[in-house]
Amino acid sequence: MKALSGNIMNRGIEIEELESHVGEMVKVHGSIYKVRKMKGFSFVLLRTKREVMQCIAEEVLELPAEESTVILTAKVVEEPRSKKGYELHIQGIEVLSEPSEASPIVINQKLVDTSIENMLDYRMVTLRNQKQRAIFKLQEGICQGFRSFLQSQNFTEIHTPKLVQTGAEGGANIFALNYFGQQAYLAQSPQFYKQMMVGVFERVYEIGPVFRAEKHDTSRHLNEYTSVDFEMGFIRSFEEIMEMETGMLKYTMNYLKEYYGEELALLNVKLPVIEEIPVITFYEAKELVSKEYNRPITDMEDFEPEEEKLLYECIYKKTGSEFVFVTHYPSSKRPFYAMETPGNAEVTDSFDLLFRGLEITTGGQRIHSYEEQVEKMHRREMTVELFESYLMMHKYGMPPHGGMGLGLERFTAKLLGYENVRYATLFPRDIHRLTP
């Protein structure tokens, strides 16, 4: 009988290690990204898991087709004119596989010059482009930064169900499905579960998918997206949540600088400088935009997308901040679990965070009293019995708590300067797209 002991196979030299092997023969693997034939030799660009490496092949070498996967035997030769300070001179090529057809889209240029529809239809191919790939390496860095910060603040990572009995946000934007003869839904957020887990771990977070059955066909909406959620207990004010998010964002920008410099440079990303984030109430923000831009206020319950952009412009001019917290949203526009502001039941201790004119975060303090929560549900004519398992935590005691949810794809898109969130979504799901 065979047994495995967990000894990891050495697959050769990593690209990051080549500098210490100048003058030596090495083996490296990857895909043939591009071949440029010159007189007497060829430049061969080898795409590895994070970088594209320039190699030199003598004319006598037979080169496989682009997108072939290979193991190269090469000599690491010092070359001051190279960005790396060295080049790989190919001595031998072991071909692992070759494509059966040429790529339908050219991917080995600086940009993938095609429509967004083609970009997404051939996603498994277009993601091989160096810049397209870098988007999601950088998105990995954002998540790593968030995780590292939250772990340092004694948060526990959790994983909550995505099949649920009731919707967390209410409304019609919820996907229904048959669950062995019962009505079930895809989770709109991990809201109920992260609140429950505050009673267990005090501070929790999750990075995972959420689903919204919204029939929006806009550049900012998806029907499945990744939500970065945290919830924290024993708070004295919802401002503690905003302070925590500010700290998380500051930490993550520094984290990207330290560990993802190559992707930042490749995508020409201008990271926001975060010293502090301005805070303005919902009604003050409405009045400010109306006054500064001579716009009538047509909706006193929510922001129009244009108002978000104008508010950002105004705040940026006044403070230099690319972020702004908007607080105290009307109770009518917030979920049933949002805590109303003491002394003013018309507004809530809640907030949105806008980044470069787009709402990326919603959060606030939650109701922790059983009596208050049930009373508010009755006011909204909700069926309390449907929420029995959720209300159990209130019934048996909960600390004052609150949290937030950040849309990862929206944040990534704005960070990279993309107006369409689909460019920052690995495999988008919207009202038109269920493949690939």
Residue pairs with C-beta under 8 A, 6 or more apart in sequence:
11 29
12 26
12 27
12 28
12 29
12 71
13 21
13 26
13 27
13 28
15 28
15 48
15 50
15 51
15 53
18 26
18 28
18 53
18 76
18 84
18 86
18 88
19 84
19 85
19 86
21 76
22 76
22 77
22 78
22 86
23 75
23 76
23 77
23 78
24 75
24 76
25 73
25 74
25 75
25 76
25 91
26 73
26 74
26 75
26 76
26 88
27 71
27 72
27 73
27 74
28 46
28 48
28 53
28 71
28 72
28 74
28 88
29 48
29 69
29 70
29 71
29 72
29 96
30 46
30 47
30 48
30 49
30 53
30 69
30 70
30 72
31 46
31 47
31 67
31 68
31 69
31 70
31 128
32 44
32 45
32 46
32 47
32 63
32 64
32 65
32 66
32 67
32 68
32 70
33 45
33 46
33 47
33 52
33 66
33 67
33 108
33 128
33 130
34 43
34 44
34 45
34 66
34 108
35 42
35 43
35 44
35 45
35 63
35 66
36 42
36 43
36 45
40 58
40 59
41 56
41 57
41 58
41 59
42 56
42 57
42 59
42 61
42 63
43 54
43 55
43 56
43 57
44 54
44 55
44 56
44 57
44 63
44 90
45 52
45 53
45 54
45 55
45 108
46 52
46 53
46 54
46 55
46 70
46 72
46 88
47 128
47 130
50 137
50 262
51 262
52 130
53 84
53 88
54 82
54 87
54 88
55 72
55 74
55 87
55 88
55 89
55 90
56 77
56 87
56 88
56 89
56 90
57 63
57 90
58 90
61 90
61 93
62 93
63 93
64 70
64 93
64 95
64 98
65 98
65 99
65 102
66 99
66 103
66 108
67 98
67 99
67 103
67 128
68 95
68 96
68 97
68 98
68 99
69 95
69 96
69 97
70 93
70 94
70 95
70 96
71 93
71 94
71 96
72 88
72 90
72 92
72 93
72 94
73 90
73 91
73 92
73 93
73 94
74 88
74 89
74 90
74 91
75 88
75 89
75 91
76 86
76 87
76 88
77 86
77 87
77 88
77 89
78 85
78 86
79 85
79 86
79 87
103 125
104 122
104 125
105 112
105 114
105 118
105 119
105 122
105 125
105 126
106 112
106 113
107 125
107 126
107 128
107 129
107 132
108 129
109 129
110 130
110 131
111 129
111 131
112 119
112 126
112 129
112 131
112 132
114 126
116 420
116 422
116 423
118 126
119 126
119 132
119 423
120 126
120 422
120 428
120 433
121 436
123 426
123 427
123 436
124 436
126 132
127 133
127 136
127 426
130 266
131 266
131 267
134 262
134 263
134 266
134 267
135 267
135 412
135 416
135 423
135 424
136 426
137 260
137 263
138 256
138 260
138 263
138 264
138 267
138 269
138 412
138 415
138 416
139 408
139 412
139 424
141 255
141 256
141 259
141 260
141 263
142 252
142 256
142 408
142 411
142 412
142 415
143 207
143 228
143 408
144 255
144 259
145 248
145 251
145 252
145 253
145 255
145 256
146 205
146 207
146 228
146 248
146 252
147 157
147 205
147 207
148 251
148 255
149 247
149 248
149 251
149 252
149 255
150 157
150 203
150 205
150 230
150 248
151 157
153 203
153 244
153 247
154 202
154 203
155 201
155 203
155 204
155 205
155 230
155 232
156 197
156 201
156 203
156 204
156 205
157 204
157 205
157 206
158 190
158 193
158 194
158 197
158 201
158 204
158 205
158 206
159 206
159 208
160 187
160 190
160 193
160 194
160 206
160 208
161 187
161 193
162 186
162 187
162 208
162 209
162 211
163 177
163 179
163 184
163 185
163 186
163 187
164 184
164 185
164 186
164 187
164 192
165 182
165 183
165 184
165 185
165 386
165 389
166 185
166 386
166 387
166 390
167 174
167 185
167 188
168 187
168 188
168 189
168 190
168 191
168 192
168 335
169 188
169 189
169 191
169 335
170 335
170 336
170 382
172 213
173 188
173 212
173 213
173 214
174 185
174 186
174 188
174 211
174 212
174 213
175 185
175 186
175 211
175 213
176 183
176 184
176 185
177 184
177 185
177 186
178 184
186 211
187 210
187 211
188 210
188 211
188 212
189 210
189 227
189 229
189 405
190 206
190 208
190 210
190 227
190 229
191 229
191 335
191 337
191 405
192 390
194 204
194 205
194 206
194 229
194 230
194 231
194 403
195 231
195 337
195 366
195 390
195 393
195 398
195 401
195 403
196 390
196 393
197 204
197 231
198 204
198 231
198 232
198 233
198 398
198 399
198 401
198 403
199 233
199 393
199 397
199 398
199 399
202 232
202 233
202 234
202 399
203 230
203 231
203 232
203 233
204 230
204 231
204 232
205 228
205 229
205 230
205 231
206 227
206 228
206 229
206 230
207 226
207 227
207 228
207 229
207 408
208 226
208 227
208 229
209 224
209 225
209 226
209 227
210 224
210 225
210 226
210 227
210 405
211 223
211 224
212 221
212 222
212 223
212 224
212 225
213 223
214 221
214 223
215 431
216 431
217 430
217 431
217 432
219 419
219 420
219 421
219 422
220 305
220 358
220 410
220 421
221 421
221 430
222 409
222 421
222 422
222 425
222 428
222 429
222 430
223 429
223 430
223 431
224 429
225 407
225 408
225 409
225 410
225 421
225 425
226 407
226 408
226 409
227 405
227 406
227 407
227 408
228 405
228 406
228 407
228 408
228 411
229 403
229 404
229 405
229 406
230 244
230 403
230 404
231 401
231 402
231 403
232 240
232 241
232 244
232 401
232 402
232 403
233 398
233 399
233 400
233 401
234 399
234 400
234 401
235 241
235 365
235 400
235 401
235 402
236 400
237 349
237 365
238 327
238 339
238 349
238 350
238 351
238 363
238 364
238 365
238 402
239 279
240 402
241 351
241 363
241 364
241 365
241 402
241 403
241 404
242 277
242 279
242 325
242 327
242 351
242 353
242 363
245 353
245 361
245 363
245 404
245 406
246 274
246 276
246 277
249 274
249 277
249 323
250 274
253 271
253 272
253 273
253 274
256 264
256 271
257 264
257 271
263 269
264 271
267 416
269 415
269 416
269 417
270 417
271 415
272 322
272 323
272 355
272 356
272 415
274 321
274 323
276 321
277 321
277 323
277 324
277 325
277 353
278 315
278 318
278 319
278 321
278 323
278 324
278 325
279 324
279 325
279 327
279 351
280 288
280 315
280 324
280 325
280 326
280 327
281 326
281 327
281 328
282 326
282 327
282 328
282 329
282 330
282 347
283 300
283 328
285 303
285 311
285 324
285 326
286 297
286 300
286 303
286 307
287 297
288 311
288 314
289 295
289 307
289 310
289 311
289 314
290 296
290 297
292 310
292 314
293 310
293 314
295 307
295 310
298 304
300 330
301 330
301 332
301 333
302 329
302 333
303 311
303 326
303 352
303 359
305 358
308 354
308 357
308 358
308 359
309 357
309 358
310 357
311 324
311 326
311 354
311 357
312 322
312 324
312 354
312 356
312 357
313 357
315 321
315 324
316 322
322 355
322 356
323 353
323 354
323 355
324 353
324 354
325 351
325 352
325 353
325 354
326 351
326 352
326 353
326 354
327 349
327 350
327 351
328 341
328 347
328 348
328 349
328 350
328 351
329 347
329 348
329 350
329 351
329 352
329 364
330 346
330 347
330 348
331 338
331 340
331 345
331 346
331 347
331 348
334 348
334 350
334 364
336 373
336 376
336 377
336 380
336 382
337 366
337 367
337 373
338 348
338 349
338 350
338 364
338 365
338 366
338 367
339 348
339 349
339 350
339 364
339 365
339 366
339 367
339 402
340 346
340 347
340 348
340 349
340 376
341 347
341 348
341 349
348 364
349 364
349 365
349 402
350 362
350 363
350 364
350 365
351 361
351 362
351 363
351 364
351 404
352 359
352 361
352 362
352 363
353 359
353 360
353 361
353 363
353 404
353 406
354 360
355 411
355 414
355 415
356 414
358 410
358 414
359 410
360 406
360 407
360 410
360 411
360 414
361 404
361 405
361 406
361 407
362 404
362 405
363 402
363 403
363 404
363 405
364 402
364 404
365 400
365 401
365 402
366 401
366 402
366 403
367 373
367 376
367 394
368 394
368 398
368 399
368 400
368 401
369 394
370 391
370 394
370 395
373 391
373 394
374 384
374 391
374 394
377 384
377 387
378 384
384 391
409 421
409 424
409 425
410 421
410 424
412 424
413 419
413 420
413 421
413 423
413 424
416 423
416 424
418 424
421 428
422 428
422 430
427 436
